[in-house]
Amino acid sequence: MDVTAARRNIMMDLGVWADRTPMHEAASLGRPVLLKQLIDRGCPINIVTVDNTTPLHDACWYGNSNCVRLLLQAGAQVEVRNIHGSTALCHACAAGSLMCVSLLLEHGAQINPTLTANTATPLHEACSRGNSECVKLLISKGALLERYDVHTGTPLHVACAKGHTQCAREMLNAGAKVNAINFHNTALHHAAQVGSADLIELLVEFGGDINASDNMNKRPLDYTSLESQARVSLLHYHNCPLSLQQICRIRVRRILGTKALKVLPQLNLCQLILNYLCYD
């Protein structure tokens, strides 16, 4: 199979660009044997399409870990950005492939790449797609919790705007700021807009402010539909304030921030209290 004729582009370090090539097709279809043959025949590892997509991008987008491994072993560059500003790690996180994410990190992929006007971080991508295991892995490897995407805010905002409760839980337990503001909205505003009672309960338990107002002077309650479970949940919290016990837990967690899960087990606490403070 011949590689599509590629033309030189003096503006790019990657060497050549072309329409989609057999390398891209093999990577996206998850055909490692064919991909290995193409690599052995000297096909460019980092060839890019007109939208600056590499075979590694395609392999990650479809979660084809065997192809990702082959490309990385052959010298694929991990930090190439496509026309939208996304790296291969962003694609792997969007696909929810733990294996692809792990392989990229082992080969030096930046977990906190520089943000541009057109891109988000890998953590944003994982939260957007509801890939909670990827969220957990990224956090354990040092992903920054409060990076702001110009369109959606923090990864917690993204998780709540998409209704992904487990991703939000991973973020909050790691110390994400529950009342961070994006264009005057909090995560609780987003949870109310998507009508998720589970998300509302989770956010309030972590200290979400039910009285926070956005630039329209609207509280989360104002974004719920009549008789919805989300509205019932918020009305409950308006009528029944948190207990002193709950307030103390929120205060402790807020003081400890991102260090909470490391510090708490080191304290001389009974398991019951420790579990409560860890939201376990």
Secondary structure, 3 states (H helix, E strand, C coil): CCCCCCEECCCCCCCEEECCCHHHHHHHHCCHHHHHHHHHCCCCCCCEECCCCCHHHHHHHCCCHHHHHHHHHCCCCCCCCCCCCCCHHHHHHHHCCHHHHHHHHHCCCCCCCCCCCCCCCHHHHHHHHCCHHHHHHHHHCCCCCCCCECCCECHHHHHHHCCCHHHHHHHHHCCCCCCCCECCECHHHHHHHHCCHHHHHHHHHCCCCCCCCCCCCCCHHHHCCCCCHHHHHHHHHHHCCCCHHHHHHHHHHHHHHHHHHHHHHHCCCCHHHHHHHCCC
